[in-house]
Amino acid sequence: MVMPKTMYAKSGDLHVAYQVFGHGQLDLVMIPGFVSHVEYVWEEPRAARFLERLASFARVIMFDKQGTGLSDRASAVPTLEQRMDDVRAVMDAVGSRRAALFGISEGGPMALLFAATYPERISGLIIYGGFARIVRDDDERDRFKNFIASMERHWGGPWGIQHWAPSQVGDVAFRRWWAAFLRMAASPGAAGATLRMTMEIDVRHVLPAIRTPTLIMHAAQDRLLPVGHARHLAAHIPGALLVEVPGEDHLVFLDQSDQVLGEMQAFLTGVRPADDPDRVLATVLFCDIVGATERAVQLGDRGWRDLLARYYASLRKALNHYRGREIDTAGDGLLAAFDGPARAVQCAFGWVSAVRELGLSVRVGLHTGECERIDDKLSGVAVHIGARVAALARPDEVLVTRTVKDLVAGSAITFKDRGMHRLKGVSDPWRLYAVVSA
């Protein structure tokens, strides 16, 4: 999905940046957490996938609050009332007379207030990771003040990732995206002012007045906001449905996203999505050239281009013979997929020898697992593991996970145990094997 165009609506004297995407029969307005950026959020693949799934059953209206992201900077932190004006301005700009509200984290209190104040404009209310009052006593207030002070000192890096996304603490790419997202979304002073205002919010008295159908969702082990906040909301909003999803991430688009999306779709449309047909079992193959940079310098641009052309021609011939499918290429690296692990191993082992005739050396990694299929691409944990295995392979070596070895039991393929290895970004260690013969 191509990133939607960013447009602006006038709310009072300020301009609010928003995007509209999707063609569902209902409108869904996303109320973001404490900071946001309607464009840079699309740079994180899991966030983009989450938004694309929302767009499959709703027309999604997403915006940056005043003072954050691409919206105008305000002279002071906007109040809940001013934030409600932002929502109305954006809804009016896109011609939405009635919509469901999706309040995320710090956006929850405003969504709750809006639903109680303008019930005629709200068809449904969904709160994820939200709260009515974030601090409940002096001790919590002091801890929250220290939290804000730490944020202002460390803003610019991947601050708070251990609270918002503990599952991603070791993921370098995600840490880089998170740090940039925060910098683009707000300055440290603006972020601190927003959180100090959040500390004063208390909409507990509003909850009994909400008559809109309401779904409350929260990660059961949320590191940032305990699930007790969600239980309080559900206990005091008439008829509210509470769903506690497994996990500890506060960000909605991470590991728990499939369940969250399923619950949202069922709540809003009455139709629960069937099991995702775009998940397939595949053996993924990663390979790259050893010493590619040095060889490119030695040959020069034209010589290197010619060699790469022969390299890829050789590879594609092997893929065709063993019913492999080329998924992606980047520089001298390649990702391919097979519907059978034995064919994948045979292809890789034979191709390593063929490449030597070109004067090249490659390292290859293989893993079999469930992958997510998006158009002609594959993604998911299995792909991530395959890439990590390839990075550990020695020159001219085909390295596989135990999953691959076990699935080809009974074949003529033989392996050498390479022991247990920690794969970067993967929690559990994996036993790896080098292919000896195929």
N, C-alpha and C positions, 0 to 999 in steps of 0.2 A: 504494500500500500504506500502510495506517495504521500509525503507529509502534507497535510492540508494547508491551505493558505491562511496566514494570520491576518485578522481584520481588527477593527477598533470600534467600540461603542462609547458614546459619551455618557458618563455618569457624573452628574454635577458639573464641575469644571475640569474633571480629569478624564483621560482616555483609558479604557480598559481593553487590553488585548485578548482576543478570543479566537478559537477555531471551531468549525462545525464539520463533522464527518459522519458517514454512515447513512443508511437509507431505511432504517427500521421504521415501523409504524408509530413508535412512541418516542418522545423526546426525553433525553436524560442529561441533566445538568450536573457536571462534576464540580464540587466545591473542594478546592485543593487544600493540602495541609499548610503548615506555617509558611513555607516558601514554595515557589513553583516557577517553571519556565516552559511555556506551551510548545516551544520549538525544540529546545535541547533535550526534553524528556524523550523524544523520538530516537535519540542517539543510542539509548540503552535497548538492546534487542528484546528483552523480556517485557520492558515497559511498552514498547511498540506493539508487541504481540498482544498484550493485555488490552490496549486501546483498540486494536483491530478486531479482537473478539467482541468487545462492547459494541463496535460498529456493525457487527453481524446481526444484531437484534434491536438496535436503537439508533436514532439520530443523536449523536453525542455532541454536547455543547461544553467546551472546555475553555477556561479563562484563567488569567493571572490576576490576582487581587491587586488593588491599588498598592503601590509601593514595592511590588515584587515583579520579577520576570520582565516582560516587555511592556507592562502597563506603566502609566505615568507615576512618578515618585510623588508621594503626598508630603505635606508639611508636617504631618503628625500621623501616628498609626491610626488607620481608620477604625471606627467603632463597629460593633456588630450591625448597627442600623445602617451605617454607610456601606458596609459589605453587602447587606441585603439590597441596597440600591444598585450595587454593581450587578447582582444577579438579575434584577428586574430589567436593567438597562440592556444587558446582553440578550435576555429572552425576548425583549421587545425588538431588538435589532434583527434577530433571526426569524421573527414572526412566530414565536412559540407562545401560545396562549396558556398551555398547561403542560407540565413536565414532571417527571420523577426527579428527585434530588438525590445525589450521591455525595454525602459528606464524608471526607476522609480526614481522620486524625483531628487536627486543630480546626478543620473546616466543619467538623461535626456540630459544635454548638450553634454556629450560624445557621446551618441547615435545619436544626431543631427549631430555632426561633422563627425561621422563615415559614416552616411548615405550620406552626401554630398561628402565625400572623396572617398568612395568605393561603388558607386551605383551598380556596377556589382555583388557585393556580398550580396546585400540587396533586399529582395522581398517585404518588407513592414516595416513601422516604427510606433511603438506605444509609446506614451509618457504618463505616468501617474504622476500627481503631479509635473510636471517639470517646467523648466524656461529657459530663455536665459541669463538673468542677474539677480542675486538675490538682489543686492543693486543698487539703481538708483540715490541716492544723499547722501550728507554727513550725514544727519539725520539718514537715514536708515543704513549707515555704522556704525555709533556710536551705534545704537541699536543692530546691529548684533555683534559688538565687545563685548558688555555687555552680549549678549546671549551666546557667546562662553566662556566668563569668568565664567559665572554661571555654564555652563556645566562642565568645568574643576574642579570647586569647589565641585560639587555634583555628579560627576561620581561615579558609584558604586551602587547607588540606582536607583529607577525607574525615573531617570531624564527625564524631558521633556515630560512625558506621557500626560500632559494636552495640549500639542501642537500636538504630533504625534497621540494620541489616546484618545481624551477627553471622548469618550463614555465609556472608560474602567477605568477611574480614580478610581472608587469605587470597582473594581474587584481585590480582593487580589491576586488570582492566576495569573491573567494577569500581575499585577504589579511585582510579583516575577519573572515571565518569562522575562519580559522586562528588568528588572535590570540585570539578568544573561546574557541575550542576548547581552546587551551593553558591559558588562565586557568581555565576550568571544570574541566579535567582534573586540575590539580595546582597547588600554590603553587610559586614558584621554588625554595624550599628543598627541598621534596619532590622536585621534578624533578631538582635537582642531586644529591641524595642517591641517587636511583635510578640516575643515570648514573655516579656514582662507584662504586656497587656493580657496575654493568654492566662497568666497567673491570677488575674483578677476576675476572669470570666466565671459566672455562676448562673446556669440556666436551669437549675434543679426545679425551680418553681414553675417553669414552663411545661415540664414533661406531662403532667396530667391533662393539659389542655390540647395535646396533640391528638387529633382524630384521624389523621391520615394513616393508611396501612403502612406499617413500619417493620423493616428488617434490620436487626442489629447483628453485626458480625465482628469478630475479634479473634486474633491469634491467641490460643490458649496459654502459651508461654511467652507472650509479648514481653520483651526486655525493656521497652520504653514506657509503656502504659499497662499496668496489670489488668487482667481480664475482669477484675471486679468492677471497673468502670462500666463495661458493657452490661454486666449483670444488673447494675443499678439502673441503667437506662431501660432495660427490658422490663424490670420490675415496676417501673413508674410510668411507662408509656402504655396506655390502654391497648391491649391486644397485640403488643409488639412480639415479634418472633425473634428469638435469640439463637444464633448459630456460632459455636466456638470451633474454629478451624485449627487443626494441628499446626505446630510450628512456633517459632520465636521471633520471626521477622515482623517489624512494624510496617514496612513498605508492602503495599497490597499486591504488587505485581510479581513477587518472588515465588517461593516454593508452593505457597498455598493458593496461587492464583486460579488454577483450574476449578477448585471447589468453590471459591468465591464467585467466579463467573457463572458457574452452574447454578448456584443459589440465587444469584441476581436475575438470571434469565428466567428461572422458574417463578420467582417472586413477581417479576414485572409482566411476564407474558403468559404464565400458567403452563408453560411448556419447558420441561427439563431436558437439556440437550442429551442426545444419545452419546454413548462412548465415542470419543474422538476417532473418526475413521482415518485421520491423517497421522496416526502413529503406527509405525511398521517396525518389524524386526529386521535388522540388516547387519551385515558384516562391513564395517567401515575400514578403509585403507587410507593411511596417510603416508606420504613419502616426500622427501626433499633431497637435494643434491648436497653431498658433503663438499665443503670448500668451494661453494659456488662463487663467492665474491672474488677469491683469489684467481679462480679459473677465468672469470669474466675479465678481470684486469689483464691477465696474460694474453687472452685472445683478442681483446678489443671489442667494441660494440657490435660490429658487423659479424665477426667470427663467433661471438657468443650467441647472437641471434640465430645464426645458422645452426649451431650446435643444439640450441634449445628446440629448434624446429624438428631436428632429427630425433631428439630425446622424446618429445611429445608424440611424434609419429609412432615411435617404437612402443610407447606406453599405450597409446590408443589401439594399436594393433593387438596387444596382449589383452586389453580390456574386452575388446570385441570377441576374441577367441574364448575367453572364460566367462562371458555374459556379465561382465562388470559394467558399471555405469559411472561415467565421469560426472562428478557433482560440482566441483569448483577447482579453480587454479589461482595461484597467487605467486608471481615470480617464477621460482623453480619448484614450488610446492604443489601438491595435488591431493585432493580428497576424492575417493571413489567409493562406490557401494556395490555389494554383491548380495544375491539372495541365498547364497550358500557359503559357509565358512571354508569348506575344503577347496572350492574353486578359487576363493580369495587367496588362500595360502599358496596354492599351486601357481596362480598368476604372479603373485609377488615374488616367489622364490625363483621362478624362471626368468622374470623380468630383471632381477638383480644381475643375473649373469649376462643377459642381453645388453644391459647398459654398460657393462665393463668393456664391451667391444667398441663403445663410443669414447672410451677413455674416461668414463665418469664413474663415480662411486655414490651410492645412495643409501639412505637408512629408511626402513619401512616399519610401520606399526599397524597392527590389526586388533580390532575388538568387535565382538558381536553383542548387540544390545538393542533396546527399543529406541527408535529415533522418531522425532517429529518431522513430518514432511510438510513443507511450506512451498507450494508451487513445485519447482524442480529441485529445491534445496533440502538438505537434511540438517537438523540441529538437535540439541539435547545432550544429556549427560554422556550417552554412548559416544557421540562425536568428540566430546571433550576428552574422554578417556583415550580414544584412539590417537588423538593428537599428542597427548602426554606420553603414550607408549612409544610413538615414533621418535620423540625427542630423546628418549633413553636408549634407542637402538644404536649399535656400533656401526661403523662404515661397512657396507655390503652385508648388512644383517637384516633379517625379517624377524621382528620381535612381536609376540602375541600375548594376549592375556590368557589366564587359565580357562576362561569361558570358551575361547576359540579352541584351545587344546582339547577340552572335554567334548566339544561338539563334533570333532573329527575323529573321535575314538573309533578304532576298527579300520581306519584308512592306512595307507602305506606311509603317511607323513610321520616323521620322527622329530623329536624336540630335545633340546637341552635346557635343563632348569637354570634360570638366571636368578632365582631367589625372590624374596619379598621386596617390594619397592613402594615408596610413598610417591603418589602422583600429585603434582601440584594442583591445588584446588579441589582435590578429592579426599574425603575424610578418611576412608579405610584404606589400608595398604593392599596392594595387589601382587599376586605371584605371577611372574612373567617367564616366558619361555622363548628361546631362540629356535628357529626352524633349522634343522640339520639336513633333512632331505624331504623332497615332496615328489 
